[in-house]
Amino acid sequence: MEKSNNLSRKLKELQAEKGKSQAEFSRELGIAQSTIQSIMKEGNTTLDTLIRISIATESSLDELVFGDSARKATREFLSVLNCYNDLPEGKQGEVQLHVNALLELFNNEQ
């Protein structure tokens, strides 16, 4: 249920950010206004429609379905990845050893 609410809320936010009416927004997305209206009301749609919305709004599927927490997690992960890429090769190897050790610990806990 919460995922549906996220999709509905996110679509409404995107429409408001663009300052468009629902009719204008649906034309911009290339999706029937009745479909957009239904998604905004119920939060349900097909995967094909969700992908079309994702492409048209330049939003990830995670962001549309799970909300802003997915965007934040992605940004944080990319920040860590950029820091890793900036390390000298020897330091990257050390980080890999530590990450592998942590993964082994997590796998043993399960």
VOFI-641608 format. One record per residue (C-alpha): x negated, y, z negated; residue in one letter. Coordinates in steps of 0.5 Angstrom, whole numbers, plus 500, padded with zeros to 3 digits. Layout:
REM residues N
XYZA...
This chain:
REM residues 110
500500500M494505498E491504505K498506508S498512504N491514506N492513513L499518513S495523508R489523513K493524519L497530516K490533514E487532521L494536524Q493541519A486542520E487543527K493548526G497544531K505542531S506535530Q508535538A501539540E497534535F501528538S499530545R492532543E491525541L495522547G500518543I507519543A510524538Q515518535S509514534T505519530I511521526Q512514524S505513522I505519518M512517514K510510513E503509514G503503519N501502526T497497530T490497531L490499538D493506536T489506530L483506535I485511539R487516533I479514531S476516538I481522539A479525532T472523532E474519525S471512523S476507522L474506515D475514514E482513517L484507513V480508506F480515506G474520504D471515499S469511505A466518509R462519502K459512502A457513509T453519508R450517501E448510505F445514511L441519506S438513503V436510510L433517512N429517506C427510507Y425512514N421518512D416513507L410511510P410503512E406501506G412504502K417501506Q414494505G414495497E422498498V423491502Q420487497L424490491H431490495V430483497N429481489A435485487L439481493L436474490E438476483L445478485F446472489N444468483N449471479E455469483Q
